[in-house]
Amino acid sequence: MTHRLTGSIKGQTTPAFALLDQHSKRLGITIAGDDTEKRFSIWSSTAVFRRLNENCTVELESSDRRFLLTLQSNLAEIFEDNGLTITWDEINEGALAPGLSLMHVHSVTRRSPGFTRVRLTGEEASRFATGSLHFRLLLPSDPRTPEWPRISRTGRIIWPEEKIHRPVYTVAAQEEDWLDFDIFHHDGSPTCHWMDRNPVGETVGVMGPGGGWCPSAPVLLLYGDETAQPAIARMLALAEGKVSAVLASSDEDLGALANDSRVFRTDDLVQALKSASVPEDGYVWFAADAERAREARSHLTGLRLAKSQFMVAAYWS
Ligand SMILES: Cc1cc2nc3c(=O)[nH]c(=O)nc-3n(C[C@H](O)[C@H](O)[C@H](O)COP(=O)(O)OP(=O)(O)OC[C@H]3O[C@@H](n4cnc5c(N)ncnc54)[C@H](O)[C@@H]3O)c2cc1C
């Protein structure tokens, strides 16, 4: 099914086209077209801006309504912030931000010295089964009177004045109406502080999924610290080719992974990466703190691996 949204910008086609060109880098898009039409694709959606007499028409299309509304809100924000208004034919004013679901904390369970599992329940949990492994957890500053980001009169997202903490976590397990995620304990963490007060029954926001799926490669080499352990556990289950994982977690925190013959433990992730040889059909996935991620990226770039052969992410800094 194709979802569509249309809109127009009155008498401002030339500045609208210029604004798109200006923002193409920020959005990571390539804009095609000429003086009469601009088009681009992003988030499984397409956008077409057309010069029509004095005005500019806007047409958005997507197979996924969440992506369509995300694109609408991003464009609304960019144009509004630059003094141009897109008049949309349809706006879900007051609705929750696209991709945001409210879920309830069902249980908080200590799994190992370093990890606690949280189960969230809610009707929209099934959305988190495919496409991407991760989500943003939205923790309002006052759980008794939570306020959520919503769609404004002009189609952009308005965030509440009260700060919402929104760290990224990985879906560890999931079924029709629940999802689990594992929090690694560390000092100074608002999420750990929230978890420590056993927030069973509270409502949280869950935004996503996003951030990618298990890479498809004949040989997959995974490296990660504790924060990447949930993602690596998912990828060990999802990988279709040969897969191995090196984890900087304690034996106790590895849990069942400690008995998996594909999993190795290390105290030095970067050194472990440097000691490995990457086969021609191999793909390296590396996630840890920003410093180690920088070192890993520099090492892999030095090996002259193609960009399509590795992914390095800073999971925290
Ligand atoms: C795609 C992705 C998936 C992730 N999945 C998971 C997951 O499933 N489970 C998980 O536990 N984490 C995961 N993380 C990491 C998590 O988002 C970060 O650890 C985040 O910082 C946690 O937020 P916070 O509430 O601690 O607040 P923040 O304000 O982000 O951090 C508070 C303080 O804690 C420090 N800090 C953050 N992480 C650590 C750490 N690991 N060790 C020591 N100090 C730290 C920060 O430097 C800061 O000083 C993921 C990150 C990404 C990008």
The ligand as a MOL file (V3000), in Angstrom:
LIG
                    3D

  0  0  0     0  0            999 V3000
M  V30 BEGIN CTAB
M  V30 COUNTS 53 58 0 0 0
M  V30 BEGIN ATOM
M  V30 1 C 22.4200 1.7580 18.5760 0
M  V30 2 C 22.6820 1.6790 20.0830 0
M  V30 3 C 22.1950 0.6060 20.8040 0
M  V30 4 C 22.4280 0.5080 22.1850 0
M  V30 5 N 21.9330 -0.5660 22.8760 0
M  V30 6 C 22.1570 -0.6590 24.2200 0
M  V30 7 C 21.6180 -1.7520 24.9900 0
M  V30 8 O 20.8770 -2.5910 24.4770 0
M  V30 9 N 21.9240 -1.8070 26.3200 0
M  V30 10 C 22.7110 -0.8580 26.9370 0
M  V30 11 O 22.9540 -0.9600 28.1530 0
M  V30 12 N 23.2060 0.1990 26.2390 0
M  V30 13 C 22.9390 0.3230 24.9110 0
M  V30 14 N 23.4280 1.3910 24.2070 0
M  V30 15 C 24.2590 2.3750 24.9180 0
M  V30 16 C 23.4320 3.3950 25.6960 0
M  V30 17 O 22.5990 4.1150 24.8030 0
M  V30 18 C 24.4020 4.3600 26.4080 0
M  V30 19 O 25.1430 3.6710 27.3890 0
M  V30 20 C 23.7030 5.5550 27.0130 0
M  V30 21 O 24.7050 6.4450 27.4210 0
M  V30 22 C 22.8360 5.2140 28.2020 0
M  V30 23 O 22.1990 6.3920 28.6270 0
M  V30 24 P 22.2810 6.9350 30.1130 0
M  V30 25 O 20.9290 6.9310 30.6980 0
M  V30 26 O 23.3520 6.2380 30.8580 0
M  V30 27 O 22.6260 8.4920 29.9610 0
M  V30 28 P 23.8090 9.3090 29.3480 0
M  V30 29 O 23.4990 10.7290 29.6790 0
M  V30 30 O 23.9720 8.9570 27.9060 0
M  V30 31 O 25.1010 8.8610 30.1270 0
M  V30 32 C 25.3170 9.2110 31.4790 0
M  V30 33 C 26.7870 9.0070 31.8100 0
M  V30 34 O 27.1060 7.6280 31.6910 0
M  V30 35 C 28.2870 7.4570 30.9130 0
M  V30 36 N 28.1590 6.1500 30.2310 0
M  V30 37 C 27.3010 5.8030 29.2430 0
M  V30 38 N 27.4510 4.4940 28.9230 0
M  V30 39 C 28.4360 4.0200 29.7400 0
M  V30 40 C 29.0410 2.7460 29.8870 0
M  V30 41 N 28.6770 1.6940 29.1360 0
M  V30 42 N 30.0040 2.6080 30.8250 0
M  V30 43 C 30.4000 3.6610 31.6090 0
M  V30 44 N 29.8590 4.8980 31.5050 0
M  V30 45 C 28.8900 5.0730 30.5840 0
M  V30 46 C 28.3020 8.6530 29.9870 0
M  V30 47 O 29.6110 8.9420 29.5750 0
M  V30 48 C 27.7480 9.7510 30.8740 0
M  V30 49 O 28.7650 10.3090 31.6580 0
M  V30 50 C 23.1830 1.5170 22.8390 0
M  V30 51 C 23.6480 2.6220 22.1110 0
M  V30 52 C 23.3970 2.7000 20.7510 0
M  V30 53 C 23.9070 3.9060 19.9770 0
M  V30 END ATOM
M  V30 BEGIN BOND
M  V30 1 1 1 2
M  V30 2 1 2 3
M  V30 3 2 2 52
M  V30 4 2 3 4
M  V30 5 1 4 5
M  V30 6 1 4 50
M  V30 7 2 5 6
M  V30 8 1 6 7
M  V30 9 1 6 13
M  V30 10 2 7 8
M  V30 11 1 7 9
M  V30 12 1 9 10
M  V30 13 2 10 11
M  V30 14 1 10 12
M  V30 15 2 12 13
M  V30 16 1 13 14
M  V30 17 1 14 15
M  V30 18 1 14 50
M  V30 19 1 15 16
M  V30 20 1 16 17
M  V30 21 1 16 18
M  V30 22 1 18 19
M  V30 23 1 18 20
M  V30 24 1 20 21
M  V30 25 1 20 22
M  V30 26 1 22 23
M  V30 27 1 23 24
M  V30 28 2 24 25
M  V30 29 1 24 26
M  V30 30 1 24 27
M  V30 31 1 27 28
M  V30 32 2 28 29
M  V30 33 1 28 30
M  V30 34 1 28 31
M  V30 35 1 31 32
M  V30 36 1 32 33
M  V30 37 1 33 34
M  V30 38 1 33 48
M  V30 39 1 34 35
M  V30 40 1 35 36
M  V30 41 1 35 46
M  V30 42 1 36 37
M  V30 43 1 36 45
M  V30 44 2 37 38
M  V30 45 1 38 39
M  V30 46 1 39 40
M  V30 47 2 39 45
M  V30 48 1 40 41
M  V30 49 2 40 42
M  V30 50 1 42 43
M  V30 51 2 43 44
M  V30 52 1 44 45
M  V30 53 1 46 47
M  V30 54 1 46 48
M  V30 55 1 48 49
M  V30 56 2 50 51
M  V30 57 1 51 52
M  V30 58 1 52 53
M  V30 END BOND
M  V30 END CTAB
M  END
